[in-house]
Amino acid sequence: MRAEWILVLVALVAGTAVPVQFAVNAQLRGAVGGPITAAALSFFVGTIALLVAVLVAREGTPTLAGLSGAPWWAWAGGFLGAFYVAASIILTPRLGAVTTIGFIISGQVLASIILDQFGLLNLPVHPITLPRLGGAVLVVTGAIIVLRS
């Protein structure tokens, strides 16, 4: 049980990075002249950081067989990440950090319920329950309240 709470703490700390990243990237947008350029530069810096992390972690080099064995949709992560970062750069200055995060989290919760319910993308099945659905409704409702305030 203690390990679970440590993971929750790590998730909370990682979550704090998201609005900070949005704000930082929005400032970068102003400096470089556009959201797509800012997103590209953000990914470039992130790629360098991850390459250093790969060297430090010594995870090894992927094989061609391993790469070709990945399902086609496994390669969509980079595209989805690019969309997410570019959208956050465009939305945050217009909607504000809390509204942007509220609706992004709402989208994440709704998509997660569907992924879990059907075990999509090779995830384990976690059926929709009334508490899960209620939590999703609360998150979406909270985002709408923030938008209207």
C-alpha positions as CSV (number, residue, x, y, z in Angstrom):
1,M,0.0,0.0,0.0
2,R,2.9,2.4,0.8
3,A,4.3,1.9,-2.7
4,E,1.0,2.9,-4.2
5,W,1.0,6.2,-2.3
6,I,4.6,6.9,-3.5
7,L,3.4,6.4,-7.1
8,V,0.4,8.7,-6.4
9,L,2.9,11.4,-5.1
10,V,5.0,11.0,-8.2
11,A,1.9,11.4,-10.4
12,L,0.9,14.5,-8.5
13,V,4.4,16.0,-8.9
14,A,4.4,15.1,-12.6
15,G,1.0,16.7,-12.9
16,T,2.4,20.0,-11.6
17,A,4.8,20.0,-14.5
18,V,2.0,20.2,-17.0
19,P,0.6,23.7,-16.3
20,V,4.2,25.0,-15.8
21,Q,5.1,23.4,-19.2
22,F,2.1,25.1,-20.8
23,A,3.1,28.5,-19.4
24,V,6.7,28.1,-20.3
25,N,5.9,27.0,-23.9
26,A,3.4,29.9,-24.2
27,Q,6.2,32.3,-23.4
28,L,8.5,30.5,-25.9
29,R,5.8,31.0,-28.5
30,G,6.1,34.8,-28.1
31,A,9.9,34.6,-28.4
32,V,10.0,32.5,-31.5
33,G,6.9,33.8,-33.3
34,G,4.5,30.9,-33.4
35,P,3.0,27.9,-31.6
36,I,4.3,25.2,-34.0
37,T,7.9,26.5,-33.8
38,A,7.6,26.7,-30.0
39,A,6.4,23.1,-29.9
40,A,9.2,21.9,-32.2
41,L,11.8,23.6,-30.1
42,S,10.2,22.2,-26.9
43,F,10.4,18.7,-28.4
44,F,14.0,19.3,-29.5
45,V,15.0,20.1,-26.0
46,G,13.0,17.2,-24.7
47,T,14.6,14.8,-27.2
48,I,18.1,15.9,-26.1
49,A,17.1,15.4,-22.4
50,L,15.7,11.9,-23.2
51,L,18.9,11.0,-25.2
52,V,20.9,11.9,-22.2
53,A,18.6,9.8,-20.0
54,V,18.9,6.9,-22.3
55,L,22.7,7.1,-22.0
56,V,22.5,7.3,-18.2
57,A,20.0,4.5,-17.9
58,R,21.9,2.2,-20.3
59,E,18.8,0.6,-21.5
60,G,20.5,-0.7,-24.6
61,T,19.9,-0.1,-28.3
62,P,16.6,-1.2,-29.9
63,T,16.8,-3.9,-32.5
64,L,15.3,-3.7,-35.9
65,A,13.2,-6.8,-35.1
66,G,11.9,-5.1,-31.9
67,L,11.1,-1.9,-33.8
68,S,9.3,-3.7,-36.6
69,G,7.4,-5.8,-34.1
70,A,5.6,-2.8,-32.6
71,P,2.0,-2.4,-33.7
72,W,1.4,0.4,-36.2
73,W,-0.4,2.5,-33.7
74,A,2.4,2.4,-31.2
75,W,4.2,4.9,-33.4
76,A,1.4,7.5,-32.9
77,G,2.7,8.6,-29.5
78,G,5.0,11.3,-31.0
79,F,2.3,12.7,-33.2
80,L,-0.1,12.7,-30.3
81,G,2.5,14.4,-28.1
82,A,3.1,17.0,-30.7
83,F,-0.6,17.8,-31.0
84,Y,-1.0,18.0,-27.3
85,V,1.9,20.4,-26.8
86,A,1.0,22.6,-29.8
87,A,-2.7,22.7,-28.6
88,S,-1.5,23.7,-25.1
89,I,0.6,26.5,-26.5
90,I,-2.4,27.8,-28.5
91,L,-5.0,27.4,-25.8
92,T,-3.3,28.4,-22.6
93,P,-2.9,32.2,-23.4
94,R,-6.5,32.3,-24.6
95,L,-8.3,30.2,-22.0
96,G,-5.9,30.4,-19.1
97,A,-4.0,27.6,-17.4
98,V,-6.8,26.3,-15.2
99,T,-9.4,26.2,-18.0
100,T,-7.0,24.6,-20.4
101,I,-5.9,22.0,-17.9
102,G,-9.5,21.4,-16.8
103,F,-10.7,20.5,-20.3
104,I,-7.5,18.5,-21.1
105,I,-8.0,16.5,-18.0
106,S,-11.7,16.0,-18.9
107,G,-10.7,14.7,-22.3
108,Q,-8.1,12.4,-20.6
109,V,-10.6,11.0,-18.2
110,L,-13.3,10.4,-20.9
111,A,-10.8,8.7,-23.2
112,S,-9.4,6.7,-20.3
113,I,-12.8,5.4,-19.4
114,I,-13.3,4.2,-23.0
115,L,-9.8,2.7,-23.2
116,D,-10.3,0.9,-19.9
117,Q,-13.8,-0.4,-20.6
118,F,-12.9,-2.1,-23.9
119,G,-9.2,-2.8,-23.2
120,L,-8.2,-0.8,-26.2
121,L,-4.5,-0.5,-27.2
122,N,-3.7,-3.7,-25.3
123,L,-4.6,-2.2,-21.9
124,P,-6.2,-4.4,-19.2
125,V,-10.0,-4.1,-19.0
126,H,-11.3,-2.0,-16.1
127,P,-15.1,-1.9,-16.6
128,I,-17.0,1.3,-16.2
129,T,-18.5,1.6,-12.7
130,L,-20.8,4.1,-11.2
131,P,-18.0,5.7,-9.1
132,R,-15.8,5.9,-12.2
133,L,-18.5,7.5,-14.2
134,G,-19.4,9.8,-11.4
135,G,-15.8,10.9,-11.1
136,A,-15.7,11.7,-14.8
137,V,-18.9,13.7,-14.6
138,L,-17.4,15.7,-11.7
139,V,-14.2,16.4,-13.6
140,V,-16.1,17.6,-16.7
141,T,-18.6,19.6,-14.6
142,G,-15.6,21.2,-12.8
143,A,-14.1,22.3,-16.1
144,I,-17.4,23.8,-17.3
145,I,-17.7,25.7,-14.0
146,V,-14.2,27.1,-14.3
147,L,-14.9,28.1,-17.9
148,R,-18.0,30.0,-16.9
149,S,-16.5,31.8,-13.9
